[in-house]
Amino acid sequence: MKNNQVMDRAMAPTPKFFKTLRTVGLVLAAVAGTILTAPIGLPVAVVNIAGYLAVAGGVLSAVSQITVDDAKVAGKNAGNG
């Protein structure tokens, strides 16, 4: 896939369900980041779980962002042709 195709896909309309998942992923990543940067000493298990949550949140957000609503894209392209 060419670079401009990736950008076009990222900027295309996202279905409502995946917008919600993207928001959940961002919240997970933010909570995990807060835990990881806490100025107090936390148990190792909590820090490990926060690390996994940060990765999961980032992946969830990225995958949700590049999911495209094909019906809206097809309608937009039909109007341009």
C-alpha positions as CSV (number, residue, x, y, z in Angstrom):
1,M,0.0,0.0,0.0
2,K,1.4,3.4,-0.9
3,N,1.9,6.1,1.7
4,N,-0.9,8.3,0.3
5,Q,-3.3,5.4,0.4
6,V,-2.7,5.0,4.1
7,M,-3.3,8.7,4.7
8,D,-6.5,8.6,2.6
9,R,-7.7,5.6,4.6
10,A,-6.9,7.3,7.9
11,M,-8.8,10.4,6.9
12,A,-11.8,8.5,5.5
13,P,-15.1,8.3,7.5
14,T,-15.0,5.9,10.4
15,P,-18.1,3.8,11.5
16,K,-19.7,4.9,14.7
17,F,-18.8,1.6,16.5
18,F,-15.1,2.1,15.7
19,K,-15.2,5.7,16.8
20,T,-16.4,4.4,20.2
21,L,-13.6,1.7,20.3
22,R,-11.0,4.4,19.4
23,T,-12.2,6.5,22.3
24,V,-12.0,3.5,24.6
25,G,-8.5,2.8,23.4
26,L,-7.4,6.3,24.0
27,V,-8.8,6.3,27.5
28,L,-7.0,3.0,28.2
29,A,-3.7,4.4,27.0
30,A,-4.2,7.5,29.0
31,V,-5.0,5.7,32.3
32,A,-2.0,3.3,31.7
33,G,0.2,6.3,31.0
34,T,-0.9,7.9,34.2
35,I,-0.2,4.8,36.2
36,L,3.2,4.3,34.6
37,T,4.3,7.8,35.4
38,A,2.9,7.9,38.9
39,P,5.3,9.6,41.3
40,I,4.6,6.9,44.0
41,G,6.0,3.4,44.1
42,L,3.4,0.9,42.8
43,P,3.5,-2.9,42.9
44,V,5.3,-4.5,40.0
45,A,2.2,-6.3,38.9
46,V,0.2,-3.0,38.6
47,V,3.0,-1.5,36.5
48,N,3.2,-4.5,34.3
49,I,-0.6,-4.5,33.7
50,A,-0.4,-0.8,33.0
51,G,2.2,-1.5,30.3
52,Y,0.0,-4.1,28.7
53,L,-3.0,-1.7,28.8
54,A,-1.0,1.0,27.2
55,V,-0.1,-1.3,24.3
56,A,-3.6,-2.6,24.0
57,G,-5.1,0.9,24.0
58,G,-2.6,2.1,21.3
59,V,-3.3,-0.9,19.1
60,L,-7.1,-0.5,19.6
61,S,-7.0,3.2,18.7
62,A,-4.8,2.7,15.6
63,V,-6.9,-0.2,14.2
64,S,-10.1,1.7,14.9
65,Q,-8.8,4.8,13.2
66,I,-8.0,3.1,9.9
67,T,-11.3,1.2,9.7
68,V,-13.3,2.7,6.9
69,D,-17.0,3.1,6.4
70,D,-17.2,1.6,2.8
71,A,-20.7,2.8,2.2
72,K,-19.8,6.4,2.8
73,V,-16.6,6.2,0.8
74,A,-18.5,4.6,-2.1
75,G,-21.1,7.3,-2.0
76,K,-18.5,10.0,-2.0
77,N,-16.7,8.5,-4.9
78,A,-19.9,8.0,-6.9
79,G,-20.6,11.7,-6.5
80,N,-17.2,12.6,-7.9
81,G,-17.5,10.4,-11.0
